[in-house]
Amino acid sequence: MKPLLKLINHPNSDVRFGATWGLLCEEDPLAIEALIELSSDDDEDVRDWATFGLGSQIDTDTPEIRKALFRRAIDSTDKGNAPGEGLVGLAKRQDGRAFELILKRLEAGNAGNLIFEAAEYLADPRLSPALENLRDVREYSAYDRNRLEDAIAACKG
């Protein structure tokens, strides 16, 4: 793991991406610190995967991790998966800030599998109406449809 830490600031984004992959499931504090830094990387892929690593691949829950996940979740300029991955991580940790962010995405009708996954983790009954309204909004892939139904079931308890 330690050799990977030396690569997180490498000028080549492919090298930083490789370092991110190597750190994904590490719960060592130095690896987590590196993933937090990589979750703000200029490269979309690095940012997405580092946020996924923090949010979904480890169970460690610290204020620093939550802060990094929240930063990604509210980044309206990021068109990649990092905002959704941030929401999943917050919801997995039952962070109350996730509720309004998830509800906003559901009500806007632009939710997909990551938002459904976050709703499922949060399992808040107040999300049920917004989730149910999405059933007929558009065609979903079988995977997204299953995620939506799982989220509805979780929110109904």
Backbone as CSV, one residue per row, in Angstrom:
resi,resn,N_x,N_y,N_z,CA_x,CA_y,CA_z,C_x,C_y,C_z
1,MET,0.811,-1.192,0.000,0.000,0.000,0.000,0.861,1.264,0.000
2,LYS,1.918,1.278,0.781,2.716,2.505,0.908,3.292,2.993,-0.417
3,PRO,3.733,2.113,-1.325,4.218,2.620,-2.612,3.127,3.379,-3.379
4,LEU,1.872,2.972,-3.218,0.775,3.648,-3.908,0.576,5.069,-3.398
5,LEU,0.848,5.286,-2.127,0.660,6.615,-1.545,1.563,7.644,-2.208
6,LYS,2.698,7.199,-2.701,3.633,8.106,-3.366,3.126,8.549,-4.738
7,LEU,2.091,7.881,-5.236,1.616,8.143,-6.597,0.355,8.998,-6.666
8,ILE,-0.204,9.361,-5.531,-1.499,10.055,-5.579,-1.412,11.470,-6.128
9,ASN,-0.242,12.038,-6.179,-0.067,13.380,-6.756,0.711,13.341,-8.068
10,HIS,0.816,12.174,-8.651,1.546,12.020,-9.910,0.894,12.891,-10.984
11,PRO,1.687,13.489,-11.883,1.101,14.349,-12.917,0.220,13.611,-13.931
12,ASN,0.410,12.303,-14.073,-0.379,11.538,-15.032,-1.627,10.978,-14.341
13,SER,-2.801,11.321,-14.878,-4.049,10.874,-14.248,-4.213,9.357,-14.288
14,ASP,-3.640,8.697,-15.293,-3.723,7.234,-15.336,-2.976,6.599,-14.159
15,VAL,-1.876,7.204,-13.761,-1.115,6.705,-12.610,-1.920,6.937,-11.331
16,ARG,-2.528,8.121,-11.200,-3.360,8.395,-10.023,-4.557,7.447,-9.980
17,PHE,-5.117,7.142,-11.160,-6.232,6.204,-11.239,-5.801,4.824,-10.750
18,GLY,-4.626,4.376,-11.183,-4.102,3.084,-10.733,-3.890,3.057,-9.229
19,ALA,-3.381,4.155,-8.688,-3.186,4.239,-7.239,-4.533,4.168,-6.521
20,THR,-5.520,4.825,-7.084,-6.866,4.808,-6.500,-7.389,3.377,-6.434
21,TRP,-7.265,2.664,-7.540,-7.714,1.271,-7.579,-7.021,0.432,-6.521
22,GLY,-5.750,0.664,-6.353,-4.989,-0.116,-5.381,-5.361,0.181,-3.938
23,LEU,-5.963,1.352,-3.707,-6.315,1.759,-2.345,-7.791,1.527,-2.000
24,LEU,-8.581,1.072,-2.962,-10.040,1.022,-2.820,-10.566,0.383,-1.541
25,CYS,-10.057,-0.710,-1.130,-10.625,-1.432,0.023,-9.779,-1.317,1.281
26,GLU,-8.805,-0.458,1.247,-7.901,-0.307,2.390,-8.532,0.562,3.473
27,GLU,-8.502,0.080,4.700,-9.057,0.843,5.819,-7.957,1.467,6.685
28,ASP,-6.729,1.362,6.229,-5.622,2.001,6.916,-5.824,3.521,6.864
29,PRO,-5.581,4.223,7.958,-5.797,5.675,7.976,-5.053,6.434,6.871
30,LEU,-3.852,5.986,6.512,-3.110,6.660,5.440,-3.784,6.444,4.082
31,ALA,-4.310,5.257,3.864,-5.027,4.981,2.618,-6.309,5.803,2.547
32,ILE,-7.008,5.898,3.661,-8.239,6.696,3.701,-7.925,8.154,3.437
33,GLU,-6.882,8.653,4.040,-6.465,10.041,3.803,-6.161,10.265,2.315
34,ALA,-5.501,9.299,1.702,-5.189,9.406,0.273,-6.464,9.385,-0.564
35,LEU,-7.408,8.500,-0.241,-8.672,8.453,-0.984,-9.461,9.738,-0.817
36,ILE,-9.414,10.319,0.359,-10.083,11.605,0.565,-9.489,12.653,-0.375
37,GLU,-8.172,12.688,-0.455,-7.522,13.633,-1.364,-7.882,13.330,-2.814
38,LEU,-7.850,12.063,-3.192,-8.166,11.669,-4.565,-9.623,11.915,-4.918
39,SER,-10.500,11.960,-3.930,-11.914,12.220,-4.204,-12.158,13.646,-4.691
40,SER,-11.143,14.494,-4.611,-11.225,15.859,-5.138,-10.317,16.051,-6.349
41,ASP,-9.855,14.964,-6.920,-8.929,15.025,-8.051,-9.559,15.751,-9.234
42,ASP,-8.726,16.332,-10.086,-9.202,17.006,-11.294,-9.768,16.027,-12.316
43,ASP,-9.294,14.791,-12.283,-9.741,13.790,-13.248,-11.040,13.140,-12.763
44,GLU,-12.047,13.123,-13.630,-13.360,12.592,-13.268,-13.314,11.131,-12.829
45,ASP,-12.573,10.295,-13.552,-12.503,8.881,-13.205,-11.836,8.657,-11.853
46,VAL,-10.770,9.376,-11.600,-10.085,9.257,-10.305,-11.044,9.673,-9.192
47,ARG,-11.704,10.812,-9.390,-12.648,11.335,-8.403,-13.787,10.335,-8.136
48,ASP,-14.364,9.796,-9.220,-15.468,8.843,-9.090,-15.054,7.617,-8.285
49,TRP,-13.925,7.021,-8.656,-13.517,5.773,-8.010,-13.032,5.990,-6.589
50,ALA,-12.391,7.119,-6.323,-11.972,7.409,-4.948,-13.203,7.603,-4.055
51,THR,-14.222,8.275,-4.585,-15.451,8.486,-3.822,-16.166,7.154,-3.598
52,PHE,-16.191,6.306,-4.630,-16.737,4.953,-4.492,-15.993,4.188,-3.405
53,GLY,-14.672,4.286,-3.396,-13.871,3.598,-2.392,-14.221,4.051,-0.983
54,LEU,-14.335,5.358,-0.795,-14.674,5.892,0.520,-16.105,5.550,0.924
55,GLY,-17.008,5.650,-0.038,-18.420,5.507,0.286,-18.912,4.085,0.386
56,SER,-18.407,3.210,-0.478,-18.980,1.862,-0.581,-18.037,0.722,-0.247
57,GLN,-16.754,0.935,-0.350,-15.821,-0.180,-0.216,-15.210,-0.330,1.165
58,ILE,-15.428,0.653,2.008,-14.931,0.547,3.383,-16.077,0.873,4.344
59,ASP,-15.955,0.406,5.560,-16.971,0.674,6.574,-16.544,1.750,7.559
60,THR,-15.312,2.172,7.483,-14.819,3.208,8.385,-15.708,4.439,8.257
61,ASP,-16.021,5.042,9.392,-16.890,6.216,9.420,-16.246,7.277,10.301
62,THR,-15.733,8.312,9.668,-15.114,9.414,10.401,-15.707,10.729,9.901
63,PRO,-15.572,11.785,10.675,-16.030,13.094,10.194,-15.337,13.513,8.890
64,GLU,-14.077,13.135,8.733,-13.343,13.499,7.513,-13.909,12.773,6.296
65,ILE,-14.248,11.507,6.454,-14.851,10.751,5.353,-16.199,11.355,5.001
66,ARG,-17.017,11.620,6.001,-18.332,12.205,5.733,-18.216,13.565,5.055
67,LYS,-17.242,14.353,5.474,-17.038,15.665,4.855,-16.683,15.506,3.379
68,ALA,-15.798,14.581,3.073,-15.409,14.338,1.675,-16.596,13.832,0.864
69,LEU,-17.373,12.918,1.420,-18.545,12.389,0.719,-19.574,13.488,0.485
70,PHE,-19.786,14.322,1.470,-20.756,15.422,1.323,-20.303,16.408,0.250
71,ARG,-19.004,16.728,0.233,-18.483,17.634,-0.814,-18.783,17.092,-2.198
72,ARG,-18.587,15.799,-2.371,-18.876,15.203,-3.684,-20.379,15.205,-3.951
73,ALA,-21.178,14.873,-2.957,-22.624,14.772,-3.141,-23.262,16.093,-3.548
74,ILE,-22.705,17.213,-3.107,-23.302,18.515,-3.425,-22.635,19.210,-4.608
75,ASP,-21.673,18.566,-5.242,-20.966,19.183,-6.361,-21.832,19.118,-7.621
76,SER,-22.535,20.203,-7.894,-23.441,20.237,-9.048,-22.697,20.384,-10.369
77,THR,-21.419,20.677,-10.321,-20.647,20.805,-11.565,-20.085,19.468,-12.034
78,ASP,-20.085,18.487,-11.158,-19.525,17.174,-11.488,-20.574,16.356,-12.228
79,LYS,-20.301,16.034,-13.479,-21.247,15.277,-14.307,-20.956,13.774,-14.295
80,GLY,-19.999,13.344,-13.500,-19.669,11.923,-13.396,-20.495,11.250,-12.311
81,ASN,-19.987,10.157,-11.801,-20.679,9.385,-10.778,-20.363,9.822,-9.351
82,ALA,-19.381,10.695,-9.173,-18.958,11.062,-7.823,-20.090,11.624,-6.958
83,PRO,-20.963,12.492,-7.479,-22.057,12.960,-6.608,-22.952,11.819,-6.112
84,GLY,-23.283,10.899,-6.990,-24.093,9.750,-6.580,-23.350,8.853,-5.610
85,GLU,-22.068,8.637,-5.864,-21.263,7.813,-4.955,-21.164,8.476,-3.585
86,GLY,-21.055,9.798,-3.569,-21.038,10.521,-2.299,-22.332,10.310,-1.528
87,LEU,-23.450,10.371,-2.240,-24.751,10.145,-1.597,-24.881,8.728,-1.057
88,VAL,-24.429,7.746,-1.820,-24.476,6.367,-1.351,-23.689,6.243,-0.050
89,GLY,-22.498,6.817,-0.026,-21.666,6.734,1.168,-22.296,7.405,2.375
90,LEU,-22.918,8.568,2.160,-23.596,9.246,3.266,-24.783,8.438,3.765
91,ALA,-25.576,7.919,2.826,-26.755,7.141,3.213,-26.350,5.850,3.925
92,LYS,-25.299,5.208,3.443,-24.808,3.980,4.080,-24.444,4.250,5.537
93,ARG,-23.984,5.458,5.814,-23.588,5.840,7.166,-24.741,6.504,7.927
94,GLN,-25.933,6.478,7.326,-27.134,7.066,7.936,-26.939,8.540,8.292
95,ASP,-26.230,9.270,7.435,-26.012,10.698,7.616,-27.285,11.429,7.186
96,GLY,-27.874,12.175,8.087,-29.136,12.857,7.831,-29.115,13.829,6.671
97,ARG,-27.945,14.332,6.310,-27.852,15.276,5.182,-28.204,14.611,3.859
98,ALA,-28.154,13.302,3.828,-28.443,12.593,2.582,-29.920,12.699,2.196
99,PHE,-30.802,12.802,3.174,-32.233,12.779,2.874,-32.631,13.861,1.867
100,GLU,-32.349,15.105,2.166,-32.760,16.208,1.278,-32.113,16.096,-0.100
101,LEU,-30.862,15.658,-0.130,-30.164,15.530,-1.406,-30.783,14.429,-2.264
102,ILE,-31.128,13.319,-1.641,-31.772,12.221,-2.368,-33.154,12.658,-2.847
103,LEU,-33.930,13.257,-1.948,-35.278,13.691,-2.300,-35.251,14.675,-3.470
104,LYS,-34.321,15.592,-3.436,-34.192,16.576,-4.526,-33.952,15.872,-5.863
105,ARG,-33.059,14.888,-5.874,-32.762,14.158,-7.117,-33.963,13.345,-7.569
106,LEU,-34.665,12.722,-6.635,-35.841,11.934,-6.989,-36.934,12.830,-7.565
107,GLU,-37.179,13.953,-6.922,-38.231,14.856,-7.383,-37.903,15.501,-8.721
108,ALA,-36.624,15.647,-9.011,-36.212,16.200,-10.307,-36.357,15.171,-11.424
109,GLY,-36.544,13.920,-11.047,-36.741,12.864,-12.031,-35.479,12.406,-12.735
110,ASN,-34.327,12.819,-12.226,-33.069,12.432,-12.876,-32.283,11.438,-12.032
111,ALA,-33.011,10.551,-11.398,-32.371,9.574,-10.530,-32.102,8.285,-11.289
112,GLY,-31.020,7.641,-10.902,-30.661,6.347,-11.465,-30.213,5.428,-10.353
113,ASN,-29.463,4.409,-10.719,-29.139,3.348,-9.767,-28.422,3.835,-8.509
114,LEU,-27.537,4.837,-8.615,-26.837,5.298,-7.413,-27.787,6.004,-6.446
115,ILE,-28.715,6.773,-6.974,-29.673,7.466,-6.111,-30.623,6.439,-5.496
116,PHE,-31.018,5.452,-6.280,-31.874,4.388,-5.740,-31.139,3.610,-4.654
117,GLU,-29.866,3.350,-4.874,-29.064,2.643,-3.868,-28.967,3.467,-2.586
118,ALA,-28.749,4.778,-2.741,-28.678,5.651,-1.568,-30.009,5.647,-0.819
119,ALA,-31.120,5.719,-1.555,-32.441,5.693,-0.922,-32.654,4.377,-0.179
120,GLU,-32.193,3.283,-0.778,-32.335,1.983,-0.132,-31.549,1.928,1.178
121,TYR,-30.320,2.449,1.165,-29.527,2.479,2.394,-30.200,3.344,3.465
122,LEU,-30.696,4.492,3.054,-31.303,5.407,4.024,-32.610,4.833,4.561
123,ALA,-33.377,4.169,3.701,-34.628,3.491,4.090,-35.561,4.409,4.869
124,ASP,-35.718,5.619,4.375,-36.571,6.608,5.031,-37.953,6.584,4.375
125,PRO,-39.004,6.307,5.138,-40.347,6.224,4.562,-40.792,7.491,3.832
126,ARG,-40.220,8.621,4.195,-40.588,9.878,3.524,-40.153,9.898,2.057
127,LEU,-39.263,8.989,1.664,-38.829,8.912,0.271,-39.770,8.078,-0.598
128,SER,-40.636,7.300,0.022,-41.519,6.390,-0.729,-42.329,7.063,-1.825
129,PRO,-43.041,8.168,-1.535,-43.850,8.771,-2.600,-43.023,9.201,-3.811
130,ALA,-41.878,9.798,-3.572,-41.033,10.249,-4.687,-40.505,9.057,-5.476
131,LEU,-40.146,7.997,-4.789,-39.675,6.791,-5.476,-40.801,6.173,-6.302
132,GLU,-41.967,6.058,-5.714,-43.095,5.458,-6.430,-43.487,6.271,-7.652
133,ASN,-43.361,7.588,-7.557,-43.665,8.453,-8.704,-42.741,8.190,-9.886
134,LEU,-41.568,7.657,-9.625,-40.602,7.414,-10.704,-40.887,6.131,-11.482
135,ARG,-41.756,5.306,-10.977,-42.059,4.038,-11.659,-42.477,4.249,-13.112
136,ASP,-43.246,5.285,-13.368,-43.789,5.498,-14.711,-43.178,6.694,-15.443
137,VAL,-42.137,7.276,-14.885,-41.541,8.470,-15.485,-40.817,8.163,-16.791
138,ARG,-40.081,7.065,-16.814,-39.303,6.705,-18.000,-39.007,5.219,-17.999
139,GLU,-38.471,4.774,-19.098,-38.030,3.384,-19.190,-36.706,3.250,-18.441
140,TYR,-36.602,2.225,-17.647,-35.374,1.944,-16.927,-34.802,0.626,-17.423
141,SER,-33.495,0.509,-17.323,-32.889,-0.795,-17.587,-33.395,-1.759,-16.518
142,ALA,-33.258,-3.043,-16.757,-33.692,-4.027,-15.767,-32.962,-3.805,-14.442
143,TYR,-31.680,-3.472,-14.515,-30.901,-3.234,-13.296,-31.458,-2.036,-12.530
144,ASP,-31.660,-0.911,-13.239,-32.195,0.284,-12.580,-33.596,0.036,-12.034
145,ARG,-34.413,-0.687,-12.781,-35.775,-1.005,-12.332,-35.722,-1.816,-11.035
146,ASN,-34.830,-2.789,-10.969,-34.676,-3.586,-9.749,-34.196,-2.731,-8.584
147,ARG,-33.256,-1.826,-8.859,-32.754,-0.931,-7.796,-33.880,-0.042,-7.286
148,LEU,-34.710,0.473,-8.207,-35.843,1.308,-7.820,-36.804,0.521,-6.936
149,GLU,-37.140,-0.679,-7.347,-38.070,-1.503,-6.563,-37.489,-1.868,-5.207
150,ASP,-36.181,-2.134,-5.154,-35.523,-2.420,-3.876,-35.576,-1.211,-2.948
151,ALA,-35.382,-0.024,-3.528,-35.436,1.206,-2.727,-36.844,1.443,-2.199
152,ILE,-37.839,1.222,-3.042,-39.226,1.384,-2.599,-39.522,0.439,-1.443
153,ALA,-39.116,-0.820,-1.590,-39.356,-1.814,-0.539,-38.646,-1.423,0.763
154,ALA,-37.418,-0.962,0.666,-36.659,-0.579,1.864,-37.314,0.620,2.567
155,CYS,-37.796,1.569,1.785,-38.398,2.764,2.375,-39.773,2.495,2.962
156,LYS,-40.419,1.470,2.483,-41.718,1.092,3.055,-41.550,0.259,4.314
157,GLY,-40.353,-0.218,4.548,-40.051,-0.980,5.760,-40.476,-2.398,5.641
